[in-house]
Amino acid sequence: MADLKGINLAMQTPFEPTGAIDYGLFEELIEKYVSAGVHGLVLGAGTG
């Protein structure tokens, strides 16, 4: 298994009111997290 270091964020998936994935907001969130210093994003993870 890889030795993960730094901040790795379990990212939520934003949805539009229609139920479709909001890809525009998804991209904005990624840019925000990277700008804030997040080192890695975990997609499709369970958070509880």
PDB file of N, CA, C and O in Angstrom:
ATOM      1  N   MET A   1       0.837  -1.175   0.000  1.00  0.00           N
ATOM      2  CA  MET A   1       0.000   0.000   0.000  1.00  0.00           C
ATOM      3  C   MET A   1       0.883   1.239   0.000  1.00  0.00           C
ATOM      4  O   MET A   1       1.960   1.243   0.595  1.00  0.00           O
ATOM      5  N   ALA A   2       0.424   2.283  -0.665  1.00  0.00           N
ATOM      6  CA  ALA A   2       1.172   3.542  -0.741  1.00  0.00           C
ATOM      7  C   ALA A   2       1.245   4.207   0.630  1.00  0.00           C
ATOM      8  O   ALA A   2       0.327   4.093   1.441  1.00  0.00           O
ATOM      9  N   ASP A   3       2.344   4.896   0.868  1.00  0.00           N
ATOM     10  CA  ASP A   3       2.531   5.650   2.104  1.00  0.00           C
ATOM     11  C   ASP A   3       1.985   7.058   1.880  1.00  0.00           C
ATOM     12  O   ASP A   3       2.675   7.918   1.332  1.00  0.00           O
ATOM     13  N   LEU A   4       0.753   7.286   2.302  1.00  0.00           N
ATOM     14  CA  LEU A   4       0.112   8.587   2.092  1.00  0.00           C
ATOM     15  C   LEU A   4       0.620   9.590   3.106  1.00  0.00           C
ATOM     16  O   LEU A   4       0.721   9.290   4.295  1.00  0.00           O
ATOM     17  N   LYS A   5       0.937  10.778   2.632  1.00  0.00           N
ATOM     18  CA  LYS A   5       1.413  11.844   3.504  1.00  0.00           C
ATOM     19  C   LYS A   5       0.682  13.127   3.157  1.00  0.00           C
ATOM     20  O   LYS A   5       0.167  13.285   2.051  1.00  0.00           O
ATOM     21  N   GLY A   6       0.644  14.030   4.106  1.00  0.00           N
ATOM     22  CA  GLY A   6      -0.013  15.309   3.873  1.00  0.00           C
ATOM     23  C   GLY A   6      -1.500  15.227   4.153  1.00  0.00           C
ATOM     24  O   GLY A   6      -1.970  14.339   4.864  1.00  0.00           O
ATOM     25  N   ILE A   7      -2.215  16.151   3.592  1.00  0.00           N
ATOM     26  CA  ILE A   7      -3.664  16.227   3.787  1.00  0.00           C
ATOM     27  C   ILE A   7      -4.347  15.549   2.609  1.00  0.00           C
ATOM     28  O   ILE A   7      -4.176  15.965   1.463  1.00  0.00           O
ATOM     29  N   ASN A   8      -5.119  14.508   2.887  1.00  0.00           N
ATOM     30  CA  ASN A   8      -5.890  13.797   1.872  1.00  0.00           C
ATOM     31  C   ASN A   8      -7.359  13.898   2.251  1.00  0.00           C
ATOM     32  O   ASN A   8      -7.772  13.407   3.301  1.00  0.00           O
ATOM     33  N   LEU A   9      -8.131  14.527   1.408  1.00  0.00           N
ATOM     34  CA  LEU A   9      -9.520  14.858   1.704  1.00  0.00           C
ATOM     35  C   LEU A   9     -10.478  13.891   1.023  1.00  0.00           C
ATOM     36  O   LEU A   9     -10.388  13.672  -0.185  1.00  0.00           O
ATOM     37  N   ALA A  10     -11.402  13.308   1.798  1.00  0.00           N
ATOM     38  CA  ALA A  10     -12.486  12.513   1.222  1.00  0.00           C
ATOM     39  C   ALA A  10     -13.514  13.507   0.696  1.00  0.00           C
ATOM     40  O   ALA A  10     -14.247  14.123   1.469  1.00  0.00           O
ATOM     41  N   MET A  11     -13.560  13.654  -0.604  1.00  0.00           N
ATOM     42  CA  MET A  11     -14.348  14.708  -1.243  1.00  0.00           C
ATOM     43  C   MET A  11     -15.791  14.285  -1.464  1.00  0.00           C
ATOM     44  O   MET A  11     -16.065  13.156  -1.872  1.00  0.00           O
ATOM     45  N   GLN A  12     -16.708  15.202  -1.192  1.00  0.00           N
ATOM     46  CA  GLN A  12     -18.120  14.975  -1.468  1.00  0.00           C
ATOM     47  C   GLN A  12     -18.408  15.227  -2.948  1.00  0.00           C
ATOM     48  O   GLN A  12     -17.645  15.919  -3.623  1.00  0.00           O
ATOM     49  N   THR A  13     -19.498  14.671  -3.445  1.00  0.00           N
ATOM     50  CA  THR A  13     -19.904  14.882  -4.829  1.00  0.00           C
ATOM     51  C   THR A  13     -21.069  15.861  -4.845  1.00  0.00           C
ATOM     52  O   THR A  13     -22.118  15.573  -4.269  1.00  0.00           O
ATOM     53  N   PRO A  14     -20.908  17.021  -5.496  1.00  0.00           N
ATOM     54  CA  PRO A  14     -22.005  17.993  -5.555  1.00  0.00           C
ATOM     55  C   PRO A  14     -23.019  17.600  -6.637  1.00  0.00           C
ATOM     56  O   PRO A  14     -22.646  17.155  -7.722  1.00  0.00           O
ATOM     57  N   PHE A  15     -24.292  17.772  -6.324  1.00  0.00           N
ATOM     58  CA  PHE A  15     -25.353  17.439  -7.267  1.00  0.00           C
ATOM     59  C   PHE A  15     -26.204  18.659  -7.583  1.00  0.00           C
ATOM     60  O   PHE A  15     -26.353  19.560  -6.757  1.00  0.00           O
ATOM     61  N   GLU A  16     -26.758  18.675  -8.787  1.00  0.00           N
ATOM     62  CA  GLU A  16     -27.722  19.688  -9.194  1.00  0.00           C
ATOM     63  C   GLU A  16     -29.096  19.264  -8.676  1.00  0.00           C
ATOM     64  O   GLU A  16     -29.283  18.102  -8.315  1.00  0.00           O
ATOM     65  N   PRO A  17     -30.068  20.194  -8.634  1.00  0.00           N
ATOM     66  CA  PRO A  17     -31.419  19.825  -8.177  1.00  0.00           C
ATOM     67  C   PRO A  17     -32.045  18.681  -8.985  1.00  0.00           C
ATOM     68  O   PRO A  17     -32.925  17.980  -8.484  1.00  0.00           O
ATOM     69  N   THR A  18     -31.599  18.493 -10.222  1.00  0.00           N
ATOM     70  CA  THR A  18     -32.134  17.421 -11.070  1.00  0.00           C
ATOM     71  C   THR A  18     -31.574  16.051 -10.709  1.00  0.00           C
ATOM     72  O   THR A  18     -32.068  15.029 -11.186  1.00  0.00           O
ATOM     73  N   GLY A  19     -30.538  16.028  -9.864  1.00  0.00           N
ATOM     74  CA  GLY A  19     -29.893  14.775  -9.496  1.00  0.00           C
ATOM     75  C   GLY A  19     -28.629  14.491 -10.286  1.00  0.00           C
ATOM     76  O   GLY A  19     -27.916  13.532  -9.994  1.00  0.00           O
ATOM     77  N   ALA A  20     -28.345  15.324 -11.291  1.00  0.00           N
ATOM     78  CA  ALA A  20     -27.116  15.165 -12.076  1.00  0.00           C
ATOM     79  C   ALA A  20     -25.927  15.709 -11.285  1.00  0.00           C
ATOM     80  O   ALA A  20     -26.086  16.603 -10.453  1.00  0.00           O
ATOM     81  N   ILE A  21     -24.755  15.175 -11.543  1.00  0.00           N
ATOM     82  CA  ILE A  21     -23.545  15.692 -10.899  1.00  0.00           C
ATOM     83  C   ILE A  21     -23.284  17.106 -11.408  1.00  0.00           C
ATOM     84  O   ILE A  21     -23.357  17.367 -12.609  1.00  0.00           O
ATOM     85  N   ASP A  22     -22.984  18.007 -10.491  1.00  0.00           N
ATOM     86  CA  ASP A  22     -22.675  19.398 -10.840  1.00  0.00           C
ATOM     87  C   ASP A  22     -21.169  19.493 -11.093  1.00  0.00           C
ATOM     88  O   ASP A  22     -20.392  19.769 -10.179  1.00  0.00           O
ATOM     89  N   TYR A  23     -20.773  19.263 -12.339  1.00  0.00           N
ATOM     90  CA  TYR A  23     -19.347  19.225 -12.674  1.00  0.00           C
ATOM     91  C   TYR A  23     -18.677  20.586 -12.527  1.00  0.00           C
ATOM     92  O   TYR A  23     -17.491  20.652 -12.205  1.00  0.00           O
ATOM     93  N   GLY A  24     -19.413  21.677 -12.755  1.00  0.00           N
ATOM     94  CA  GLY A  24     -18.852  23.007 -12.567  1.00  0.00           C
ATOM     95  C   GLY A  24     -18.467  23.244 -11.122  1.00  0.00           C
ATOM     96  O   GLY A  24     -17.363  23.710 -10.839  1.00  0.00           O
ATOM     97  N   LEU A  25     -19.363  22.928 -10.209  1.00  0.00           N
ATOM     98  CA  LEU A  25     -19.082  23.082  -8.783  1.00  0.00           C
ATOM     99  C   LEU A  25     -18.004  22.094  -8.342  1.00  0.00           C
ATOM    100  O   LEU A  25     -17.172  22.416  -7.494  1.00  0.00           O
ATOM    101  N   PHE A  26     -18.021  20.903  -8.913  1.00  0.00           N
ATOM    102  CA  PHE A  26     -17.000  19.895  -8.609  1.00  0.00           C
ATOM    103  C   PHE A  26     -15.608  20.462  -8.900  1.00  0.00           C
ATOM    104  O   PHE A  26     -14.694  20.330  -8.087  1.00  0.00           O
ATOM    105  N   GLU A  27     -15.458  21.093 -10.068  1.00  0.00           N
ATOM    106  CA  GLU A  27     -14.177  21.693 -10.448  1.00  0.00           C
ATOM    107  C   GLU A  27     -13.807  22.845  -9.515  1.00  0.00           C
ATOM    108  O   GLU A  27     -12.648  22.975  -9.122  1.00  0.00           O
ATOM    109  N   GLU A  28     -14.784  23.682  -9.159  1.00  0.00           N
ATOM    110  CA  GLU A  28     -14.530  24.792  -8.231  1.00  0.00           C
ATOM    111  C   GLU A  28     -14.036  24.281  -6.879  1.00  0.00           C
ATOM    112  O   GLU A  28     -13.105  24.842  -6.302  1.00  0.00           O
ATOM    113  N   LEU A  29     -14.659  23.224  -6.379  1.00  0.00           N
ATOM    114  CA  LEU A  29     -14.255  22.663  -5.091  1.00  0.00           C
ATOM    115  C   LEU A  29     -12.831  22.122  -5.146  1.00  0.00           C
ATOM    116  O   LEU A  29     -12.047  22.332  -4.220  1.00  0.00           O
ATOM    117  N   ILE A  30     -12.495  21.426  -6.230  1.00  0.00           N
ATOM    118  CA  ILE A  30     -11.135  20.901  -6.375  1.00  0.00           C
ATOM    119  C   ILE A  30     -10.127  22.038  -6.341  1.00  0.00           C
ATOM    120  O   ILE A  30      -9.119  21.954  -5.638  1.00  0.00           O
ATOM    121  N   GLU A  31     -10.389  23.100  -7.093  1.00  0.00           N
ATOM    122  CA  GLU A  31      -9.480  24.251  -7.118  1.00  0.00           C
ATOM    123  C   GLU A  31      -9.361  24.885  -5.737  1.00  0.00           C
ATOM    124  O   GLU A  31      -8.271  25.281  -5.327  1.00  0.00           O
ATOM    125  N   LYS A  32     -10.475  24.981  -5.020  1.00  0.00           N
ATOM    126  CA  LYS A  32     -10.472  25.561  -3.673  1.00  0.00           C
ATOM    127  C   LYS A  32      -9.621  24.716  -2.727  1.00  0.00           C
ATOM    128  O   LYS A  32      -8.812  25.255  -1.971  1.00  0.00           O
ATOM    129  N   TYR A  33      -9.800  23.400  -2.764  1.00  0.00           N
ATOM    130  CA  TYR A  33      -9.065  22.517  -1.863  1.00  0.00           C
ATOM    131  C   TYR A  33      -7.564  22.533  -2.160  1.00  0.00           C
ATOM    132  O   TYR A  33      -6.751  22.573  -1.237  1.00  0.00           O
ATOM    133  N   VAL A  34      -7.196  22.503  -3.436  1.00  0.00           N
ATOM    134  CA  VAL A  34      -5.779  22.532  -3.807  1.00  0.00           C
ATOM    135  C   VAL A  34      -5.159  23.860  -3.383  1.00  0.00           C
ATOM    136  O   VAL A  34      -4.039  23.888  -2.872  1.00  0.00           O
ATOM    137  N   SER A  35      -5.881  24.959  -3.591  1.00  0.00           N
ATOM    138  CA  SER A  35      -5.385  26.279  -3.178  1.00  0.00           C
ATOM    139  C   SER A  35      -5.203  26.369  -1.670  1.00  0.00           C
ATOM    140  O   SER A  35      -4.344  27.104  -1.184  1.00  0.00           O
ATOM    141  N   ALA A  36      -6.014  25.620  -0.933  1.00  0.00           N
ATOM    142  CA  ALA A  36      -5.940  25.632   0.530  1.00  0.00           C
ATOM    143  C   ALA A  36      -4.833  24.719   1.065  1.00  0.00           C
ATOM    144  O   ALA A  36      -4.582  24.695   2.270  1.00  0.00           O
ATOM    145  N   GLY A  37      -4.170  23.969   0.176  1.00  0.00           N
ATOM    146  CA  GLY A  37      -3.051  23.143   0.608  1.00  0.00           C
ATOM    147  C   GLY A  37      -3.324  21.655   0.705  1.00  0.00           C
ATOM    148  O   GLY A  37      -2.487  20.910   1.214  1.00  0.00           O
ATOM    149  N   VAL A  38      -4.479  21.203   0.227  1.00  0.00           N
ATOM    150  CA  VAL A  38      -4.777  19.770   0.241  1.00  0.00           C
ATOM    151  C   VAL A  38      -3.835  19.065  -0.737  1.00  0.00           C
ATOM    152  O   VAL A  38      -3.631  19.537  -1.855  1.00  0.00           O
ATOM    153  N   HIS A  39      -3.266  17.939  -0.315  1.00  0.00           N
ATOM    154  CA  HIS A  39      -2.296  17.209  -1.129  1.00  0.00           C
ATOM    155  C   HIS A  39      -2.934  16.134  -2.008  1.00  0.00           C
ATOM    156  O   HIS A  39      -2.391  15.797  -3.060  1.00  0.00           O
ATOM    157  N   GLY A  40      -4.070  15.598  -1.594  1.00  0.00           N
ATOM    158  CA  GLY A  40      -4.705  14.538  -2.363  1.00  0.00           C
ATOM    159  C   GLY A  40      -6.202  14.521  -2.132  1.00  0.00           C
ATOM    160  O   GLY A  40      -6.682  14.911  -1.067  1.00  0.00           O
ATOM    161  N   LEU A  41      -6.939  14.065  -3.140  1.00  0.00           N
ATOM    162  CA  LEU A  41      -8.392  13.951  -3.043  1.00  0.00           C
ATOM    163  C   LEU A  41      -8.777  12.480  -3.152  1.00  0.00           C
ATOM    164  O   LEU A  41      -8.296  11.768  -4.033  1.00  0.00           O
ATOM    165  N   VAL A  42      -9.637  12.035  -2.259  1.00  0.00           N
ATOM    166  CA  VAL A  42     -10.119  10.659  -2.254  1.00  0.00           C
ATOM    167  C   VAL A  42     -11.541  10.691  -2.797  1.00  0.00           C
ATOM    168  O   VAL A  42     -12.432  11.282  -2.186  1.00  0.00           O
ATOM    169  N   LEU A  43     -11.752  10.056  -3.943  1.00  0.00           N
ATOM    170  CA  LEU A  43     -13.064  10.069  -4.584  1.00  0.00           C
ATOM    171  C   LEU A  43     -13.753   8.725  -4.389  1.00  0.00           C
ATOM    172  O   LEU A  43     -13.104   7.680  -4.417  1.00  0.00           O
ATOM    173  N   GLY A  44     -15.049   8.752  -4.195  1.00  0.00           N
ATOM    174  CA  GLY A  44     -15.815   7.526  -4.048  1.00  0.00           C
ATOM    175  C   GLY A  44     -15.606   6.816  -2.725  1.00  0.00           C
ATOM    176  O   GLY A  44     -15.866   5.619  -2.611  1.00  0.00           O
ATOM    177  N   ALA A  45     -15.141   7.546  -1.730  1.00  0.00           N
ATOM    178  CA  ALA A  45     -14.892   6.946  -0.414  1.00  0.00           C
ATOM    179  C   ALA A  45     -16.139   7.030   0.458  1.00  0.00           C
ATOM    180  O   ALA A  45     -16.954   7.940   0.298  1.00  0.00           O
ATOM    181  N   GLY A  46     -16.283   6.103   1.357  1.00  0.00           N
ATOM    182  CA  GLY A  46     -17.348   6.183   2.346  1.00  0.00           C
ATOM    183  C   GLY A  46     -16.896   7.071   3.495  1.00  0.00           C
ATOM    184  O   GLY A  46     -15.750   6.976   3.935  1.00  0.00           O
ATOM    185  N   THR A  47     -17.766   7.918   3.975  1.00  0.00           N
ATOM    186  CA  THR A  47     -17.395   8.820   5.068  1.00  0.00           C
ATOM    187  C   THR A  47     -18.207   8.539   6.323  1.00  0.00           C
ATOM    188  O   THR A  47     -18.302   9.394   7.203  1.00  0.00           O
ATOM    189  N   GLY A  48     -18.773   7.387   6.411  1.00  0.00           N
ATOM    190  CA  GLY A  48     -19.474   7.053   7.629  1.00  0.00           C
ATOM    191  C   GLY A  48     -20.763   6.447   7.323  1.00  0.00           C
ATOM    192  O   GLY A  48     -21.510   6.092   8.235  1.00  0.00           O
TER     193      GLY A  48
END
